[in-house]
Amino acid sequence: MKPSESLKIQQLVSKIENKTFDYHTIDSILIKLREFSGDNYVFYEVSNFIAHNKERNEGKFSDYTKENFLKLMFFMKYTYNKDEMNIIKGVPFWVSDLVTVLISEMSEAECQKKFRKSKAGIKERIRQKFLVKDKIFSAKPNAKRADLENLATILSSYVIHSGNVFHPDDFFDEFVSCLKGNGIMFSEDAIRESKDKILMCVLLLLHQTNFKFKSLSSASISIAEDNGHLNLLARLNLEPVNVFIAVLQTNLAVVEWCSREVSEALSMNNTLPDNVTLDENFKLSFF
């Protein structure tokens, strides 16, 4: 890092210590430090996400959201709507993506128990016996009954997750670690006093970020309320319903960190529009 850039970050961090910072300050720190994050992977993921927040197609948020929405799409189509799952005639190409996800989630021991193959072995077997062509995933002519049964076993193993892509405490600890690792001088106690305010800044900076997936329609994440606390929800339109998955949960109370208008909006709509900001007390408010 150039000394001039280090000085800029030092000046920004001093604003946190002096309690004169806002979300623009946190935005600048994250963007300036993201290429110097070292082994602080959570910090890097968040800062990279914020730096490219118009539309994302990679990273943990994107992967987590895509994986869960693939499972939900499969559930909606073949369990809720009761469509026929006929791999001989062919199914939508995104089922192939789901198969890849489900294999990656299995342990080596589970693969050996279910298929008597390693994860790499069952993945290669699926590649040999099934194909995607013209956006259709189907069995090849040489697929055997055992291959069809293995595919059915894989597709029955899905578990939909909802919660934290990362824990807020992990992000904050790595935020502090990244500052230390780059030689920034600061009072850790002073920084930790502003932990909740910094997290409010991160929530705002992540709000209304869009995902673009090859196999899915676009999804977006937005600030929402759950059991009186703020979180981030990913939303995807799956006809006939909108489906929501929690990607980040916090202990930040709505009554403490939201204006009355925002609190009322959350109670009625659960998620917020994009015309929100942070006031001088770091409360979410409309502009």
C-alpha positions as CSV (number, residue, x, y, z in Angstrom):
1,M,0.0,0.0,0.0
2,K,1.3,3.4,-0.9
3,P,2.1,5.7,2.1
4,S,-0.4,8.3,0.7
5,E,-3.2,5.6,0.7
6,S,-2.3,4.5,4.2
7,L,-2.5,8.1,5.4
8,K,-6.0,8.4,3.9
9,I,-7.2,5.3,5.7
10,Q,-5.6,6.6,8.9
11,Q,-7.5,9.8,8.6
12,L,-10.7,7.9,8.0
13,V,-10.2,5.6,11.0
14,S,-9.6,8.7,13.2
15,K,-13.1,9.8,12.3
16,I,-14.4,6.6,13.9
17,E,-12.3,7.2,17.0
18,N,-13.6,10.7,17.2
19,K,-17.2,9.7,16.6
20,T,-17.4,12.0,13.5
21,F,-17.8,9.2,10.9
22,D,-20.8,8.3,8.7
23,Y,-21.5,5.5,6.2
24,H,-19.5,7.2,3.6
25,T,-16.4,6.9,5.9
26,I,-17.0,3.1,6.2
27,D,-17.6,2.8,2.5
28,S,-14.2,4.4,1.8
29,I,-12.4,2.3,4.3
30,L,-13.8,-0.9,3.0
31,I,-13.1,-0.1,-0.6
32,K,-9.5,1.2,0.1
33,L,-8.6,-1.9,2.2
34,R,-10.2,-4.7,0.2
35,E,-7.1,-5.4,-1.9
36,F,-5.0,-5.5,1.3
37,S,-7.3,-7.8,3.4
38,G,-4.8,-10.7,3.6
39,D,-6.4,-13.7,5.2
40,N,-9.5,-11.7,6.4
41,Y,-11.8,-13.5,4.0
42,V,-15.1,-12.2,5.5
43,F,-13.8,-8.7,5.4
44,Y,-12.8,-9.1,1.8
45,E,-16.1,-10.6,0.8
46,V,-18.1,-7.8,2.3
47,S,-15.8,-5.0,1.0
48,N,-15.8,-6.6,-2.5
49,F,-19.5,-6.9,-2.5
50,I,-19.9,-3.2,-1.5
51,A,-17.4,-2.1,-4.1
52,H,-19.4,-3.9,-6.9
53,N,-22.9,-3.5,-5.6
54,K,-24.8,-2.7,-8.8
55,E,-25.0,-6.3,-9.8
56,R,-23.2,-9.4,-8.4
57,N,-22.7,-12.8,-9.9
58,E,-19.9,-14.2,-7.7
59,G,-18.9,-14.3,-4.0
60,K,-20.3,-15.9,-0.9
61,F,-23.5,-13.9,-0.9
62,S,-24.2,-14.7,-4.5
63,D,-23.3,-18.4,-4.1
64,Y,-25.3,-18.9,-0.9
65,T,-28.3,-17.2,-2.5
66,K,-28.1,-19.1,-5.8
67,E,-27.7,-22.5,-4.1
68,N,-30.8,-21.9,-1.9
69,F,-32.9,-20.6,-4.7
70,L,-32.0,-23.6,-6.9
71,K,-33.3,-25.8,-4.1
72,L,-36.4,-23.7,-3.8
73,M,-37.0,-23.7,-7.5
74,F,-36.8,-27.5,-7.5
75,F,-39.2,-27.7,-4.5
76,M,-41.7,-25.4,-6.2
77,K,-41.6,-27.2,-9.5
78,Y,-41.6,-30.8,-8.4
79,T,-43.1,-30.8,-4.9
80,Y,-45.4,-27.8,-4.8
81,N,-46.6,-27.8,-8.4
82,K,-46.1,-31.6,-8.7
83,D,-44.6,-31.4,-12.2
84,E,-43.3,-34.7,-13.6
85,M,-39.6,-35.3,-13.0
86,N,-38.6,-37.3,-16.1
87,I,-34.9,-37.2,-16.7
88,I,-35.3,-39.4,-19.8
89,K,-37.4,-36.8,-21.5
90,G,-35.4,-34.0,-19.9
91,V,-35.8,-31.4,-17.2
92,P,-34.8,-27.7,-17.1
93,F,-31.0,-27.1,-17.4
94,W,-30.7,-25.5,-14.0
95,V,-31.4,-28.9,-12.4
96,S,-27.8,-29.8,-13.5
97,D,-26.5,-26.8,-11.5
98,L,-28.5,-28.0,-8.5
99,V,-26.9,-31.5,-8.8
100,T,-23.5,-29.9,-8.8
101,V,-24.4,-27.9,-5.7
102,L,-25.8,-31.0,-3.8
103,I,-22.7,-33.1,-4.6
104,S,-20.4,-30.3,-3.3
105,E,-22.4,-30.2,0.0
106,M,-21.9,-34.0,0.6
107,S,-19.1,-35.3,2.7
108,E,-16.7,-37.9,1.3
109,A,-18.1,-40.4,3.8
110,E,-21.6,-39.7,2.7
111,C,-20.7,-40.2,-1.0
112,Q,-19.0,-43.5,-0.1
113,K,-22.0,-44.7,1.8
114,K,-24.6,-43.7,-0.8
115,F,-22.7,-44.4,-4.0
116,R,-19.5,-46.3,-3.1
117,K,-17.6,-43.5,-4.9
118,S,-15.7,-40.4,-3.9
119,K,-17.2,-36.9,-4.5
120,A,-15.0,-36.6,-7.6
121,G,-16.1,-40.0,-8.7
122,I,-19.8,-39.5,-8.5
123,K,-19.4,-36.0,-10.1
124,E,-17.6,-37.6,-13.0
125,R,-20.1,-40.4,-13.3
126,I,-22.9,-37.8,-13.6
127,R,-20.9,-36.0,-16.3
128,Q,-20.5,-39.2,-18.2
129,K,-24.2,-40.3,-18.1
130,F,-26.1,-37.0,-18.3
131,L,-25.8,-33.9,-20.4
132,V,-27.2,-30.4,-20.9
133,K,-28.2,-29.6,-24.5
134,D,-30.5,-26.8,-25.7
135,K,-31.2,-25.8,-22.1
136,I,-32.5,-29.4,-21.3
137,F,-30.8,-31.7,-18.7
138,S,-31.3,-35.3,-19.6
139,A,-29.9,-38.8,-19.4
140,K,-27.6,-40.0,-22.1
141,P,-28.6,-43.2,-24.0
142,N,-25.9,-45.1,-22.1
143,A,-27.2,-44.2,-18.6
144,K,-28.0,-47.2,-16.6
145,R,-30.8,-47.7,-14.0
146,A,-28.2,-47.3,-11.2
147,D,-27.3,-43.9,-12.7
148,L,-30.9,-42.8,-12.6
149,E,-31.2,-44.0,-9.0
150,N,-28.1,-42.2,-8.0
151,L,-29.4,-38.9,-9.6
152,A,-32.6,-39.3,-7.7
153,T,-30.7,-39.9,-4.4
154,I,-28.7,-36.7,-5.0
155,L,-31.8,-34.6,-5.8
156,S,-33.6,-35.9,-2.7
157,S,-30.7,-34.7,-0.4
158,Y,-31.3,-31.0,-0.6
159,V,-31.6,-28.9,2.5
160,I,-32.6,-25.2,2.3
161,H,-30.5,-22.9,4.5
162,S,-31.5,-19.6,5.9
163,G,-29.4,-17.5,8.2
164,N,-25.9,-16.0,8.1
165,V,-23.6,-16.1,5.2
166,F,-21.1,-14.8,7.8
167,H,-21.6,-13.8,11.5
168,P,-21.5,-10.0,12.1
169,D,-19.0,-10.5,14.8
170,D,-16.7,-12.3,12.4
171,F,-16.8,-9.3,10.0
172,F,-16.1,-6.8,12.8
173,D,-13.2,-8.9,14.2
174,E,-11.7,-9.0,10.7
175,F,-12.3,-5.3,10.2
176,V,-10.1,-4.7,13.3
177,S,-7.6,-7.3,12.1
178,C,-7.3,-5.8,8.7
179,L,-6.6,-2.4,10.1
180,K,-3.9,-3.8,12.4
181,G,-2.4,-5.9,9.5
182,N,-2.0,-2.7,7.4
183,G,-0.2,-0.8,10.1
184,I,-3.1,1.6,10.8
185,M,-2.8,3.2,14.3
186,F,-6.0,3.3,16.4
187,S,-7.6,2.6,19.7
188,E,-9.3,-0.8,19.5
189,D,-11.6,0.1,22.4
190,A,-12.7,3.3,20.6
191,I,-13.4,1.3,17.4
192,R,-15.3,-1.4,19.2
193,E,-17.5,1.3,20.9
194,S,-18.9,2.0,17.5
195,K,-19.4,-1.6,16.5
196,D,-23.2,-1.4,16.1
197,K,-23.0,1.9,14.2
198,I,-20.4,0.4,11.8
199,L,-22.7,-2.6,11.2
200,M,-25.6,-0.3,10.5
201,C,-23.4,1.3,7.8
202,V,-22.6,-2.1,6.3
203,L,-26.3,-3.0,6.2
204,L,-27.1,0.2,4.4
205,L,-24.2,-0.3,1.9
206,L,-25.4,-3.9,1.1
207,H,-29.1,-2.8,0.8
208,Q,-30.7,-3.2,-2.6
209,T,-27.9,-5.1,-4.2
210,N,-28.9,-7.2,-7.2
211,F,-27.7,-10.7,-8.2
212,K,-27.6,-12.0,-11.8
213,F,-27.6,-15.7,-12.2
214,K,-27.1,-17.8,-15.4
215,S,-29.8,-20.2,-14.4
216,L,-32.1,-18.0,-12.4
217,S,-33.9,-14.7,-12.8
218,S,-32.4,-11.8,-11.0
219,A,-32.5,-11.6,-7.2
220,S,-31.9,-8.8,-4.8
221,I,-31.1,-8.4,-1.1
222,S,-32.6,-5.7,1.1
223,I,-32.9,-4.7,4.7
224,A,-35.7,-6.4,6.5
225,E,-37.1,-7.2,10.0
226,D,-37.4,-10.5,11.8
227,N,-38.5,-10.9,15.4
228,G,-37.8,-7.2,16.0
229,H,-34.3,-7.2,14.6
230,L,-32.7,-6.0,11.4
231,N,-31.4,-8.5,8.9
232,L,-30.8,-8.8,5.1
233,L,-33.2,-10.9,3.0
234,A,-32.6,-12.2,-0.5
235,R,-35.7,-12.1,-2.7
236,L,-36.5,-14.1,-5.9
237,N,-39.8,-14.2,-7.8
238,L,-40.9,-17.8,-8.2
239,E,-44.3,-17.8,-9.7
240,P,-46.8,-17.6,-8.1
241,V,-44.9,-16.3,-5.0
242,N,-42.0,-14.2,-4.0
243,V,-39.5,-16.3,-2.0
244,F,-37.2,-14.8,0.7
245,I,-34.0,-16.2,2.2
246,A,-32.2,-14.6,5.2
247,V,-28.6,-14.0,4.3
248,L,-27.5,-12.0,7.3
249,Q,-29.1,-11.8,10.8
250,T,-28.2,-9.2,13.5
251,N,-29.1,-8.3,17.0
252,L,-29.8,-4.7,16.0
253,A,-33.3,-3.9,17.4
254,V,-35.6,-2.2,15.0
255,V,-37.0,0.1,17.7
256,E,-33.4,1.3,18.5
257,W,-32.0,1.6,15.0
258,C,-34.9,2.8,12.9
259,S,-36.9,6.0,12.7
260,R,-40.6,5.7,13.4
261,E,-41.4,5.9,9.7
262,V,-39.0,3.1,8.8
263,S,-40.2,0.9,11.7
264,E,-43.8,1.3,10.5
265,A,-42.8,0.5,6.9
266,L,-41.0,-2.7,8.1
267,S,-44.0,-3.8,10.1
268,M,-46.2,-3.5,7.0
269,N,-43.9,-4.6,4.2
270,N,-41.1,-6.6,6.0
271,T,-38.5,-5.2,3.5
272,L,-37.5,-1.6,2.7
273,P,-37.4,0.4,-0.6
274,D,-34.1,2.0,-1.8
275,N,-34.8,5.5,-0.5
276,V,-33.3,4.9,3.0
277,T,-30.2,6.4,4.6
278,L,-28.7,6.8,8.1
279,D,-29.4,9.9,10.1
280,E,-27.0,11.6,12.5
281,N,-27.7,8.9,15.1
282,F,-27.2,6.1,12.6
283,K,-30.9,5.3,12.5
284,L,-32.4,4.1,9.3
285,S,-34.6,6.9,7.9
286,F,-36.3,7.8,4.6
287,F,-35.0,10.6,2.4
